[in-house]
Amino acid sequence: MTTALHRIDKFSVPAPAMDEFLAQLRHTHEILGRQPGIVRNDVITLVDGDSVYNVVTAVTWESRDALRDAGSAVAADVAATGFDRVAFLTRLGVTADFGTYA
Protein backbone atom coordinates (compact mmCIF):
# COMPACT_ATOMS: atom_id res chain seq x y z
CA MET A 1 0.00 0.00 0.00
CA THR A 2 1.32 3.45 -0.94
CA THR A 3 0.83 6.25 1.56
CA ALA A 4 0.30 9.77 0.29
CA LEU A 5 2.71 12.32 1.73
CA HIS A 6 1.93 15.95 2.40
CA ARG A 7 4.66 18.56 2.32
CA ILE A 8 3.44 21.52 4.38
CA ASP A 9 5.66 24.57 4.64
CA LYS A 10 4.77 27.70 6.61
CA PHE A 11 6.34 31.11 6.14
CA SER A 12 6.33 34.39 8.02
CA VAL A 13 6.91 36.95 5.29
CA PRO A 14 7.35 40.69 5.98
CA ALA A 15 4.87 42.76 3.95
CA PRO A 16 7.56 44.59 1.90
CA ALA A 17 8.99 41.23 0.77
CA MET A 18 5.69 39.56 -0.12
CA ASP A 19 5.64 40.17 -3.90
CA GLU A 20 9.20 38.97 -4.46
CA PHE A 21 8.70 35.99 -2.15
CA LEU A 22 5.48 34.89 -3.85
CA ALA A 23 7.03 35.24 -7.32
CA GLN A 24 9.84 32.85 -6.37
CA LEU A 25 7.46 30.52 -4.57
CA ARG A 26 5.17 30.34 -7.60
CA HIS A 27 8.16 29.54 -9.82
CA THR A 28 9.04 26.58 -7.61
CA HIS A 29 5.42 25.41 -7.45
CA GLU A 30 5.08 25.58 -11.24
CA ILE A 31 7.96 23.08 -11.42
CA LEU A 32 6.34 20.90 -8.76
CA GLY A 33 2.99 21.04 -10.56
CA ARG A 34 4.50 19.42 -13.65
CA GLN A 35 5.90 16.42 -11.77
CA PRO A 36 4.42 12.91 -11.91
CA GLY A 37 2.67 11.82 -8.75
CA ILE A 38 1.46 15.22 -7.60
CA VAL A 39 -2.06 15.14 -6.21
CA ARG A 40 -2.50 18.69 -4.91
CA ASN A 41 -0.38 21.86 -5.04
CA ASP A 42 -1.60 24.85 -3.03
CA VAL A 43 -0.01 28.19 -2.17
CA ILE A 44 -2.18 29.84 0.48
CA THR A 45 -1.94 33.34 1.94
CA LEU A 46 -3.44 34.43 5.24
CA VAL A 47 -6.47 36.67 4.79
CA ASP A 48 -7.90 36.62 8.31
CA GLY A 49 -6.79 35.49 11.72
CA ASP A 50 -3.89 35.90 14.08
CA SER A 51 -0.99 33.71 12.95
CA VAL A 52 2.75 34.21 12.82
CA TYR A 53 2.67 32.48 9.42
CA ASN A 54 1.09 34.39 6.55
CA VAL A 55 1.95 32.02 3.69
CA VAL A 56 1.45 28.24 3.70
CA THR A 57 2.16 25.74 0.97
CA ALA A 58 0.54 22.33 0.94
CA VAL A 59 1.61 19.79 -1.66
CA THR A 60 0.34 16.22 -1.67
CA TRP A 61 2.28 13.43 -3.37
CA GLU A 62 1.11 9.92 -4.26
CA SER A 63 4.24 8.37 -2.74
CA ARG A 64 7.63 8.96 -1.19
CA ASP A 65 9.20 8.22 -4.59
CA ALA A 66 7.13 10.97 -6.24
CA LEU A 67 8.17 13.43 -3.52
CA ARG A 68 11.83 12.46 -3.91
CA ASP A 69 11.72 12.78 -7.69
CA ALA A 70 10.07 16.19 -7.47
CA GLY A 71 12.82 17.29 -5.10
CA SER A 72 15.32 16.26 -7.76
CA ALA A 73 13.49 18.37 -10.36
CA VAL A 74 13.62 21.42 -8.09
CA ALA A 75 17.29 20.74 -7.35
CA ALA A 76 18.02 20.68 -11.09
CA ASP A 77 16.36 24.09 -11.45
CA VAL A 78 18.36 25.43 -8.50
CA ALA A 79 21.58 24.15 -10.09
CA ALA A 80 20.68 25.74 -13.42
CA THR A 81 19.71 29.12 -11.96
CA GLY A 82 22.05 29.31 -8.97
CA PHE A 83 19.16 30.10 -6.63
CA ASP A 84 20.18 30.03 -2.95
CA ARG A 85 17.09 29.45 -0.79
CA VAL A 86 18.80 30.22 2.51
CA ALA A 87 20.27 33.49 1.24
CA PHE A 88 16.92 34.44 -0.34
CA LEU A 89 14.93 33.84 2.85
CA THR A 90 17.55 35.62 4.95
CA ARG A 91 17.68 38.66 2.65
CA LEU A 92 13.89 39.00 2.72
CA GLY A 93 13.64 38.42 6.49
CA VAL A 94 11.44 35.35 6.02
CA THR A 95 11.21 32.69 8.71
CA ALA A 96 10.04 29.23 7.72
CA ASP A 97 8.85 25.92 9.13
CA PHE A 98 9.19 22.93 6.78
CA GLY A 99 7.65 19.50 7.26
CA THR A 100 6.48 16.32 5.55
CA TYR A 101 3.43 14.57 6.97
CA ALA A 102 1.62 11.31 6.27
Jmol script that loads the backbone (N, CA, C; Angstrom):
load data "model"
ATOM      1  N   MET A   1       0.843  -1.183   0.000  1.00  0.00           N
ATOM      2  CA  MET A   1       0.000   0.000   0.000  1.00  0.00           C
ATOM      3  C   MET A   1       0.888   1.246   0.000  1.00  0.00           C
ATOM      4  N   THR A   2       0.576   2.204  -0.857  1.00  0.00           N
ATOM      5  CA  THR A   2       1.317   3.453  -0.936  1.00  0.00           C
ATOM      6  C   THR A   2       0.613   4.498  -0.092  1.00  0.00           C
ATOM      7  N   THR A   3       1.387   5.201   0.706  1.00  0.00           N
ATOM      8  CA  THR A   3       0.832   6.249   1.555  1.00  0.00           C
ATOM      9  C   THR A   3       1.134   7.599   0.949  1.00  0.00           C
ATOM     10  N   ALA A   4       0.098   8.406   0.786  1.00  0.00           N
ATOM     11  CA  ALA A   4       0.300   9.765   0.294  1.00  0.00           C
ATOM     12  C   ALA A   4       1.092  10.552   1.334  1.00  0.00           C
ATOM     13  N   LEU A   5       1.944  11.441   0.853  1.00  0.00           N
ATOM     14  CA  LEU A   5       2.708  12.316   1.732  1.00  0.00           C
ATOM     15  C   LEU A   5       2.324  13.756   1.454  1.00  0.00           C
ATOM     16  N   HIS A   6       2.316  14.551   2.502  1.00  0.00           N
ATOM     17  CA  HIS A   6       1.930  15.954   2.402  1.00  0.00           C
ATOM     18  C   HIS A   6       3.115  16.798   2.849  1.00  0.00           C
ATOM     19  N   ARG A   7       3.599  17.633   1.973  1.00  0.00           N
ATOM     20  CA  ARG A   7       4.664  18.565   2.321  1.00  0.00           C
ATOM     21  C   ARG A   7       3.961  19.878   2.665  1.00  0.00           C
ATOM     22  N   ILE A   8       4.088  20.298   3.916  1.00  0.00           N
ATOM     23  CA  ILE A   8       3.444  21.519   4.379  1.00  0.00           C
ATOM     24  C   ILE A   8       4.533  22.443   4.902  1.00  0.00           C
ATOM     25  N   ASP A   9       4.669  23.585   4.254  1.00  0.00           N
ATOM     26  CA  ASP A   9       5.664  24.573   4.642  1.00  0.00           C
ATOM     27  C   ASP A   9       4.943  25.859   5.021  1.00  0.00           C
ATOM     28  N   LYS A  10       5.395  26.473   6.106  1.00  0.00           N
ATOM     29  CA  LYS A  10       4.774  27.704   6.607  1.00  0.00           C
ATOM     30  C   LYS A  10       5.830  28.795   6.629  1.00  0.00           C
ATOM     31  N   PHE A  11       5.413  29.995   6.250  1.00  0.00           N
ATOM     32  CA  PHE A  11       6.345  31.107   6.144  1.00  0.00           C
ATOM     33  C   PHE A  11       5.784  32.354   6.821  1.00  0.00           C
ATOM     34  N   SER A  12       6.647  33.060   7.499  1.00  0.00           N
ATOM     35  CA  SER A  12       6.334  34.385   8.019  1.00  0.00           C
ATOM     36  C   SER A  12       7.080  35.376   7.135  1.00  0.00           C
ATOM     37  N   VAL A  13       6.327  36.097   6.314  1.00  0.00           N
ATOM     38  CA  VAL A  13       6.913  36.954   5.290  1.00  0.00           C
ATOM     39  C   VAL A  13       6.595  38.415   5.617  1.00  0.00           C
ATOM     40  N   PRO A  14       7.614  39.257   5.777  1.00  0.00           N
ATOM     41  CA  PRO A  14       7.350  40.687   5.983  1.00  0.00           C
ATOM     42  C   PRO A  14       6.618  41.276   4.781  1.00  0.00           C
ATOM     43  N   ALA A  15       5.692  42.176   5.022  1.00  0.00           N
ATOM     44  CA  ALA A  15       4.873  42.764   3.953  1.00  0.00           C
ATOM     45  C   ALA A  15       5.700  43.316   2.793  1.00  0.00           C
ATOM     46  N   PRO A  16       6.805  44.049   3.040  1.00  0.00           N
ATOM     47  CA  PRO A  16       7.562  44.586   1.903  1.00  0.00           C
ATOM     48  C   PRO A  16       8.190  43.511   1.010  1.00  0.00           C
ATOM     49  N   ALA A  17       8.348  42.310   1.519  1.00  0.00           N
ATOM     50  CA  ALA A  17       8.987  41.225   0.768  1.00  0.00           C
ATOM     51  C   ALA A  17       7.982  40.307   0.079  1.00  0.00           C
ATOM     52  N   MET A  18       6.689  40.518   0.317  1.00  0.00           N
ATOM     53  CA  MET A  18       5.685  39.556  -0.123  1.00  0.00           C
ATOM     54  C   MET A  18       5.685  39.326  -1.635  1.00  0.00           C
ATOM     55  N   ASP A  19       5.710  40.368  -2.445  1.00  0.00           N
ATOM     56  CA  ASP A  19       5.640  40.174  -3.899  1.00  0.00           C
ATOM     57  C   ASP A  19       6.811  39.361  -4.423  1.00  0.00           C
ATOM     58  N   GLU A  20       8.023  39.706  -3.992  1.00  0.00           N
ATOM     59  CA  GLU A  20       9.204  38.975  -4.456  1.00  0.00           C
ATOM     60  C   GLU A  20       9.174  37.529  -3.964  1.00  0.00           C
ATOM     61  N   PHE A  21       8.775  37.340  -2.710  1.00  0.00           N
ATOM     62  CA  PHE A  21       8.700  35.995  -2.152  1.00  0.00           C
ATOM     63  C   PHE A  21       7.701  35.139  -2.928  1.00  0.00           C
ATOM     64  N   LEU A  22       6.506  35.671  -3.151  1.00  0.00           N
ATOM     65  CA  LEU A  22       5.483  34.890  -3.855  1.00  0.00           C
ATOM     66  C   LEU A  22       5.879  34.586  -5.294  1.00  0.00           C
ATOM     67  N   ALA A  23       6.581  35.498  -5.948  1.00  0.00           N
ATOM     68  CA  ALA A  23       7.027  35.236  -7.317  1.00  0.00           C
ATOM     69  C   ALA A  23       7.977  34.036  -7.351  1.00  0.00           C
ATOM     70  N   GLN A  24       8.921  33.982  -6.425  1.00  0.00           N
ATOM     71  CA  GLN A  24       9.845  32.848  -6.375  1.00  0.00           C
ATOM     72  C   GLN A  24       9.114  31.566  -5.983  1.00  0.00           C
ATOM     73  N   LEU A  25       8.219  31.684  -5.019  1.00  0.00           N
ATOM     74  CA  LEU A  25       7.458  30.516  -4.570  1.00  0.00           C
ATOM     75  C   LEU A  25       6.621  29.948  -5.710  1.00  0.00           C
ATOM     76  N   ARG A  26       5.994  30.805  -6.466  1.00  0.00           N
ATOM     77  CA  ARG A  26       5.171  30.339  -7.600  1.00  0.00           C
ATOM     78  C   ARG A  26       6.032  29.659  -8.661  1.00  0.00           C
ATOM     79  N   HIS A  27       7.240  30.188  -8.875  1.00  0.00           N
ATOM     80  CA  HIS A  27       8.160  29.544  -9.824  1.00  0.00           C
ATOM     81  C   HIS A  27       8.431  28.094  -9.395  1.00  0.00           C
ATOM     82  N   THR A  28       8.765  27.919  -8.132  1.00  0.00           N
ATOM     83  CA  THR A  28       9.037  26.579  -7.612  1.00  0.00           C
ATOM     84  C   THR A  28       7.808  25.688  -7.730  1.00  0.00           C
ATOM     85  N   HIS A  29       6.636  26.229  -7.408  1.00  0.00           N
ATOM     86  CA  HIS A  29       5.424  25.412  -7.447  1.00  0.00           C
ATOM     87  C   HIS A  29       4.957  25.107  -8.866  1.00  0.00           C
ATOM     88  N   GLU A  30       5.354  25.929  -9.838  1.00  0.00           N
ATOM     89  CA  GLU A  30       5.083  25.578 -11.237  1.00  0.00           C
ATOM     90  C   GLU A  30       5.889  24.335 -11.619  1.00  0.00           C
ATOM     91  N   ILE A  31       7.133  24.269 -11.166  1.00  0.00           N
ATOM     92  CA  ILE A  31       7.957  23.079 -11.422  1.00  0.00           C
ATOM     93  C   ILE A  31       7.323  21.868 -10.746  1.00  0.00           C
ATOM     94  N   LEU A  32       6.953  22.013  -9.478  1.00  0.00           N
ATOM     95  CA  LEU A  32       6.338  20.900  -8.755  1.00  0.00           C
ATOM     96  C   LEU A  32       5.062  20.427  -9.445  1.00  0.00           C
ATOM     97  N   GLY A  33       4.273  21.366  -9.936  1.00  0.00           N
ATOM     98  CA  GLY A  33       2.994  21.037 -10.555  1.00  0.00           C
ATOM     99  C   GLY A  33       3.110  20.213 -11.825  1.00  0.00           C
ATOM    100  N   ARG A  34       4.280  20.209 -12.421  1.00  0.00           N
ATOM    101  CA  ARG A  34       4.501  19.422 -13.647  1.00  0.00           C
ATOM    102  C   ARG A  34       5.047  18.024 -13.369  1.00  0.00           C
ATOM    103  N   GLN A  35       5.260  17.692 -12.098  1.00  0.00           N
ATOM    104  CA  GLN A  35       5.902  16.422 -11.765  1.00  0.00           C
ATOM    105  C   GLN A  35       4.888  15.278 -11.648  1.00  0.00           C
ATOM    106  N   PRO A  36       5.281  14.091 -12.076  1.00  0.00           N
ATOM    107  CA  PRO A  36       4.419  12.914 -11.906  1.00  0.00           C
ATOM    108  C   PRO A  36       4.175  12.650 -10.427  1.00  0.00           C
ATOM    109  N   GLY A  37       2.988  12.214 -10.111  1.00  0.00           N
ATOM    110  CA  GLY A  37       2.668  11.825  -8.749  1.00  0.00           C
ATOM    111  C   GLY A  37       2.156  12.938  -7.859  1.00  0.00           C
ATOM    112  N   ILE A  38       2.009  14.128  -8.407  1.00  0.00           N
ATOM    113  CA  ILE A  38       1.457  15.218  -7.603  1.00  0.00           C
ATOM    114  C   ILE A  38      -0.060  15.076  -7.555  1.00  0.00           C
ATOM    115  N   VAL A  39      -0.622  15.255  -6.395  1.00  0.00           N
ATOM    116  CA  VAL A  39      -2.064  15.138  -6.205  1.00  0.00           C
ATOM    117  C   VAL A  39      -2.677  16.526  -6.016  1.00  0.00           C
ATOM    118  N   ARG A  40      -1.993  17.350  -5.232  1.00  0.00           N
ATOM    119  CA  ARG A  40      -2.502  18.686  -4.914  1.00  0.00           C
ATOM    120  C   ARG A  40      -1.321  19.620  -4.710  1.00  0.00           C
ATOM    121  N   ASN A  41      -1.484  20.897  -5.096  1.00  0.00           N
ATOM    122  CA  ASN A  41      -0.383  21.859  -5.041  1.00  0.00           C
ATOM    123  C   ASN A  41      -0.967  23.229  -4.727  1.00  0.00           C
ATOM    124  N   ASP A  42      -0.970  23.596  -3.450  1.00  0.00           N
ATOM    125  CA  ASP A  42      -1.596  24.850  -3.025  1.00  0.00           C
ATOM    126  C   ASP A  42      -0.586  25.817  -2.425  1.00  0.00           C
ATOM    127  N   VAL A  43      -0.710  27.084  -2.806  1.00  0.00           N
ATOM    128  CA  VAL A  43      -0.011  28.193  -2.168  1.00  0.00           C
ATOM    129  C   VAL A  43      -1.108  29.063  -1.573  1.00  0.00           C
ATOM    130  N   ILE A  44      -1.073  29.222  -0.251  1.00  0.00           N
ATOM    131  CA  ILE A  44      -2.181  29.843   0.477  1.00  0.00           C
ATOM    132  C   ILE A  44      -1.644  31.036   1.266  1.00  0.00           C
ATOM    133  N   THR A  45      -2.331  32.169   1.163  1.00  0.00           N
ATOM    134  CA  THR A  45      -1.940  33.340   1.942  1.00  0.00           C
ATOM    135  C   THR A  45      -3.005  33.646   2.979  1.00  0.00           C
ATOM    136  N   LEU A  46      -2.549  34.102   4.129  1.00  0.00           N
ATOM    137  CA  LEU A  46      -3.436  34.430   5.242  1.00  0.00           C
ATOM    138  C   LEU A  46      -4.271  35.657   4.897  1.00  0.00           C
ATOM    139  N   VAL A  47      -5.582  35.537   5.040  1.00  0.00           N
ATOM    140  CA  VAL A  47      -6.471  36.673   4.788  1.00  0.00           C
ATOM    141  C   VAL A  47      -7.201  37.118   6.050  1.00  0.00           C
ATOM    142  N   ASP A  48      -7.221  36.273   7.066  1.00  0.00           N
ATOM    143  CA  ASP A  48      -7.899  36.617   8.311  1.00  0.00           C
ATOM    144  C   ASP A  48      -7.362  35.727   9.418  1.00  0.00           C
ATOM    145  N   GLY A  49      -7.250  36.283  10.591  1.00  0.00           N
ATOM    146  CA  GLY A  49      -6.789  35.490  11.725  1.00  0.00           C
ATOM    147  C   GLY A  49      -5.462  35.998  12.248  1.00  0.00           C
ATOM    148  N   ASP A  50      -5.105  35.483  13.393  1.00  0.00           N
ATOM    149  CA  ASP A  50      -3.894  35.904  14.077  1.00  0.00           C
ATOM    150  C   ASP A  50      -2.901  34.743  14.046  1.00  0.00           C
ATOM    151  N   SER A  51      -1.986  34.778  13.090  1.00  0.00           N
ATOM    152  CA  SER A  51      -0.989  33.714  12.947  1.00  0.00           C
ATOM    153  C   SER A  51       0.359  34.339  12.644  1.00  0.00           C
ATOM    154  N   VAL A  52       1.409  33.748  13.151  1.00  0.00           N
ATOM    155  CA  VAL A  52       2.749  34.214  12.825  1.00  0.00           C
ATOM    156  C   VAL A  52       3.079  33.892  11.361  1.00  0.00           C
ATOM    157  N   TYR A  53       2.432  32.886  10.801  1.00  0.00           N
ATOM    158  CA  TYR A  53       2.669  32.484   9.419  1.00  0.00           C
ATOM    159  C   TYR A  53       1.599  33.094   8.510  1.00  0.00           C
ATOM    160  N   ASN A  54       2.047  33.778   7.458  1.00  0.00           N
ATOM    161  CA  ASN A  54       1.088  34.391   6.546  1.00  0.00           C
ATOM    162  C   ASN A  54       1.091  33.771   5.152  1.00  0.00           C
ATOM    163  N   VAL A  55       1.951  32.792   4.931  1.00  0.00           N
ATOM    164  CA  VAL A  55       1.947  32.017   3.686  1.00  0.00           C
ATOM    165  C   VAL A  55       2.153  30.551   4.060  1.00  0.00           C
ATOM    166  N   VAL A  56       1.329  29.683   3.483  1.00  0.00           N
ATOM    167  CA  VAL A  56       1.450  28.241   3.703  1.00  0.00           C
ATOM    168  C   VAL A  56       1.393  27.563   2.338  1.00  0.00           C
ATOM    169  N   THR A  57       2.259  26.576   2.161  1.00  0.00           N
ATOM    170  CA  THR A  57       2.157  25.743   0.968  1.00  0.00           C
ATOM    171  C   THR A  57       1.813  24.330   1.410  1.00  0.00           C
ATOM    172  N   ALA A  58       0.950  23.697   0.639  1.00  0.00           N
ATOM    173  CA  ALA A  58       0.544  22.325   0.937  1.00  0.00           C
ATOM    174  C   ALA A  58       0.562  21.544  -0.385  1.00  0.00           C
ATOM    175  N   VAL A  59       1.465  20.592  -0.455  1.00  0.00           N
ATOM    176  CA  VAL A  59       1.613  19.789  -1.663  1.00  0.00           C
ATOM    177  C   VAL A  59       1.465  18.324  -1.268  1.00  0.00           C
ATOM    178  N   THR A  60       0.573  17.631  -1.948  1.00  0.00           N
ATOM    179  CA  THR A  60       0.342  16.215  -1.670  1.00  0.00           C
ATOM    180  C   THR A  60       0.904  15.387  -2.811  1.00  0.00           C
ATOM    181  N   TRP A  61       1.642  14.334  -2.419  1.00  0.00           N
ATOM    182  CA  TRP A  61       2.276  13.425  -3.372  1.00  0.00           C
ATOM    183  C   TRP A  61       1.707  12.025  -3.199  1.00  0.00           C
ATOM    184  N   GLU A  62       1.621  11.293  -4.300  1.00  0.00           N
ATOM    185  CA  GLU A  62       1.115   9.920  -4.255  1.00  0.00           C
ATOM    186  C   GLU A  62       2.003   9.005  -3.428  1.00  0.00           C
ATOM    187  N   SER A  63       3.297   9.286  -3.390  1.00  0.00           N
ATOM    188  CA  SER A  63       4.236   8.375  -2.739  1.00  0.00           C
ATOM    189  C   SER A  63       5.520   9.103  -2.361  1.00  0.00           C
ATOM    190  N   ARG A  64       6.309   8.437  -1.561  1.00  0.00           N
ATOM    191  CA  ARG A  64       7.632   8.964  -1.187  1.00  0.00           C
ATOM    192  C   ARG A  64       8.517   9.092  -2.428  1.00  0.00           C
ATOM    193  N   ASP A  65       8.400   8.157  -3.358  1.00  0.00           N
ATOM    194  CA  ASP A  65       9.195   8.223  -4.588  1.00  0.00           C
ATOM    195  C   ASP A  65       8.843   9.471  -5.395  1.00  0.00           C
ATOM    196  N   ALA A  66       7.557   9.780  -5.495  1.00  0.00           N
ATOM    197  CA  ALA A  66       7.133  10.967  -6.237  1.00  0.00           C
ATOM    198  C   ALA A  66       7.679  12.230  -5.570  1.00  0.00           C
ATOM    199  N   LEU A  67       7.629  12.283  -4.259  1.00  0.00           N
ATOM    200  CA  LEU A  67       8.167  13.425  -3.515  1.00  0.00           C
ATOM    201  C   LEU A  67       9.668  13.558  -3.754  1.00  0.00           C
ATOM    202  N   ARG A  68      10.379  12.458  -3.690  1.00  0.00           N
ATOM    203  CA  ARG A  68      11.835  12.461  -3.909  1.00  0.00           C
ATOM    204  C   ARG A  68      12.171  12.926  -5.323  1.00  0.00           C
ATOM    205  N   ASP A  69      11.449  12.410  -6.303  1.00  0.00           N
ATOM    206  CA  ASP A  69      11.717  12.777  -7.694  1.00  0.00           C
ATOM    207  C   ASP A  69      11.421  14.256  -7.945  1.00  0.00           C
ATOM    208  N   ALA A  70      10.380  14.769  -7.326  1.00  0.00           N
ATOM    209  CA  ALA A  70      10.065  16.187  -7.466  1.00  0.00           C
ATOM    210  C   ALA A  70      11.169  17.042  -6.841  1.00  0.00           C
ATOM    211  N   GLY A  71      11.693  16.588  -5.712  1.00  0.00           N
ATOM    212  CA  GLY A  71      12.819  17.291  -5.100  1.00  0.00           C
ATOM    213  C   GLY A  71      14.012  17.347  -6.034  1.00  0.00           C
ATOM    214  N   SER A  72      14.223  16.290  -6.775  1.00  0.00           N
ATOM    215  CA  SER A  72      15.317  16.262  -7.756  1.00  0.00           C
ATOM    216  C   SER A  72      15.068  17.260  -8.881  1.00  0.00           C
ATOM    217  N   ALA A  73      13.823  17.403  -9.302  1.00  0.00           N
ATOM    218  CA  ALA A  73      13.488  18.368 -10.357  1.00  0.00           C
ATOM    219  C   ALA A  73      13.739  19.801  -9.882  1.00  0.00           C
ATOM    220  N   VAL A  74      13.374  20.084  -8.644  1.00  0.00           N
ATOM    221  CA  VAL A  74      13.616  21.421  -8.090  1.00  0.00           C
ATOM    222  C   VAL A  74      15.123  21.636  -7.941  1.00  0.00           C
ATOM    223  N   ALA A  75      15.842  20.618  -7.491  1.00  0.00           N
ATOM    224  CA  ALA A  75      17.292  20.738  -7.348  1.00  0.00           C
ATOM    225  C   ALA A  75      17.964  21.020  -8.691  1.00  0.00           C
ATOM    226  N   ALA A  76      17.467  20.426  -9.754  1.00  0.00           N
ATOM    227  CA  ALA A  76      18.015  20.685 -11.087  1.00  0.00           C
ATOM    228  C   ALA A  76      17.794  22.142 -11.487  1.00  0.00           C
ATOM    229  N   ASP A  77      16.625  22.679 -11.165  1.00  0.00           N
ATOM    230  CA  ASP A  77      16.357  24.087 -11.450  1.00  0.00           C
ATOM    231  C   ASP A  77      17.277  24.993 -10.636  1.00  0.00           C
ATOM    232  N   VAL A  78      17.464  24.654  -9.373  1.00  0.00           N
ATOM    233  CA  VAL A  78      18.358  25.427  -8.500  1.00  0.00           C
ATOM    234  C   VAL A  78      19.780  25.417  -9.067  1.00  0.00           C
ATOM    235  N   ALA A  79      20.233  24.254  -9.519  1.00  0.00           N
ATOM    236  CA  ALA A  79      21.575  24.145 -10.089  1.00  0.00           C
ATOM    237  C   ALA A  79      21.701  24.988 -11.362  1.00  0.00           C
ATOM    238  N   ALA A  80      20.646  24.990 -12.167  1.00  0.00           N
ATOM    239  CA  ALA A  80      20.681  25.741 -13.424  1.00  0.00           C
ATOM    240  C   ALA A  80      20.621  27.253 -13.213  1.00  0.00           C
ATOM    241  N   THR A  81      19.902  27.675 -12.175  1.00  0.00           N
ATOM    242  CA  THR A  81      19.712  29.120 -11.959  1.00  0.00           C
ATOM    243  C   THR A  81      20.628  29.695 -10.892  1.00  0.00           C
ATOM    244  N   GLY A  82      21.204  28.832 -10.051  1.00  0.00           N
ATOM    245  CA  GLY A  82      22.049  29.314  -8.968  1.00  0.00           C
ATOM    246  C   GLY A  82      21.270  29.880  -7.789  1.00  0.00           C
ATOM    247  N   PHE A  83      19.987  29.591  -7.720  1.00  0.00           N
ATOM    248  CA  PHE A  83      19.161  30.104  -6.631  1.00  0.00           C
ATOM    249  C   PHE A  83      19.630  29.544  -5.289  1.00  0.00           C
ATOM    250  N   ASP A  84      19.760  30.417  -4.299  1.00  0.00           N
ATOM    251  CA  ASP A  84      20.182  30.029  -2.948  1.00  0.00           C
ATOM    252  C   ASP A  84      19.027  30.323  -2.000  1.00  0.00           C
ATOM    253  N   ARG A  85      18.282  29.275  -1.617  1.00  0.00           N
ATOM    254  CA  ARG A  85      17.087  29.449  -0.789  1.00  0.00           C
ATOM    255  C   ARG A  85      17.404  30.098   0.549  1.00  0.00           C
ATOM    256  N   VAL A  86      18.462  29.664   1.195  1.00  0.00           N
ATOM    257  CA  VAL A  86      18.799  30.216   2.511  1.00  0.00           C
ATOM    258  C   VAL A  86      19.113  31.702   2.395  1.00  0.00           C
ATOM    259  N   ALA A  87      19.925  32.072   1.424  1.00  0.00           N
ATOM    260  CA  ALA A  87      20.265  33.486   1.239  1.00  0.00           C
ATOM    261  C   ALA A  87      19.027  34.309   0.889  1.00  0.00           C
ATOM    262  N   PHE A  88      18.150  33.752   0.061  1.00  0.00           N
ATOM    263  CA  PHE A  88      16.923  34.436  -0.344  1.00  0.00           C
ATOM    264  C   PHE A  88      16.037  34.698   0.869  1.00  0.00           C
ATOM    265  N   LEU A  89      15.790  33.674   1.662  1.00  0.00           N
ATOM    266  CA  LEU A  89      14.934  33.842   2.847  1.00  0.00           C
ATOM    267  C   LEU A  89      15.554  34.813   3.841  1.00  0.00           C
ATOM    268  N   THR A  90      16.861  34.722   4.024  1.00  0.00           N
ATOM    269  CA  THR A  90      17.550  35.617   4.946  1.00  0.00           C
ATOM    270  C   THR A  90      17.459  37.061   4.471  1.00  0.00           C
ATOM    271  N   ARG A  91      17.722  37.292   3.205  1.00  0.00           N
ATOM    272  CA  ARG A  91      17.676  38.655   2.647  1.00  0.00           C
ATOM    273  C   ARG A  91      16.299  39.278   2.809  1.00  0.00           C
ATOM    274  N   LEU A  92      15.250  38.475   2.621  1.00  0.00           N
ATOM    275  CA  LEU A  92      13.887  38.999   2.724  1.00  0.00           C
ATOM    276  C   LEU A  92      13.371  39.047   4.163  1.00  0.00           C
ATOM    277  N   GLY A  93      14.096  38.442   5.093  1.00  0.00           N
ATOM    278  CA  GLY A  93      13.641  38.417   6.490  1.00  0.00           C
ATOM    279  C   GLY A  93      12.510  37.428   6.730  1.00  0.00           C
ATOM    280  N   VAL A  94      12.474  36.374   5.936  1.00  0.00           N
ATOM    281  CA  VAL A  94      11.435  35.350   6.021  1.00  0.00           C
ATOM    282  C   VAL A  94      11.870  34.260   7.004  1.00  0.00           C
ATOM    283  N   THR A  95      10.964  33.871   7.890  1.00  0.00           N
ATOM    284  CA  THR A  95      11.214  32.694   8.706  1.00  0.00           C
ATOM    285  C   THR A  95      10.291  31.584   8.209  1.00  0.00           C
ATOM    286  N   ALA A  96      10.779  30.345   8.326  1.00  0.00           N
ATOM    287  CA  ALA A  96      10.038  29.234   7.724  1.00  0.00           C
ATOM    288  C   ALA A  96      10.030  28.027   8.636  1.00  0.00           C
ATOM    289  N   ASP A  97       8.999  27.208   8.445  1.00  0.00           N
ATOM    290  CA  ASP A  97       8.851  25.924   9.128  1.00  0.00           C
ATOM    291  C   ASP A  97       8.490  24.913   8.050  1.00  0.00           C
ATOM    292  N   PHE A  98       9.373  23.917   7.836  1.00  0.00           N
ATOM    293  CA  PHE A  98       9.191  22.934   6.780  1.00  0.00           C
ATOM    294  C   PHE A  98       8.853  21.577   7.389  1.00  0.00           C
ATOM    295  N   GLY A  99       7.944  20.824   6.742  1.00  0.00           N
ATOM    296  CA  GLY A  99       7.648  19.498   7.256  1.00  0.00           C
ATOM    297  C   GLY A  99       6.941  18.620   6.236  1.00  0.00           C
ATOM    298  N   THR A 100       7.175  17.320   6.361  1.00  0.00           N
ATOM    299  CA  THR A 100       6.481  16.325   5.552  1.00  0.00           C
ATOM    300  C   THR A 100       5.647  15.464   6.480  1.00  0.00           C
ATOM    301  N   TYR A 101       4.387  15.265   6.123  1.00  0.00           N
ATOM    302  CA  TYR A 101       3.426  14.571   6.965  1.00  0.00           C
ATOM    303  C   TYR A 101       2.772  13.438   6.185  1.00  0.00           C
ATOM    304  N   ALA A 102       2.332  12.420   6.910  1.00  0.00           N
ATOM    305  CA  ALA A 102       1.623  11.306   6.274  1.00  0.00           C
ATOM    306  C   ALA A 102       0.201  11.247   6.792  1.00  0.00           C
TER     307      ALA A 102
END
end "model"
wireframe off; spacefill off
backbone 0.3
color backbone group
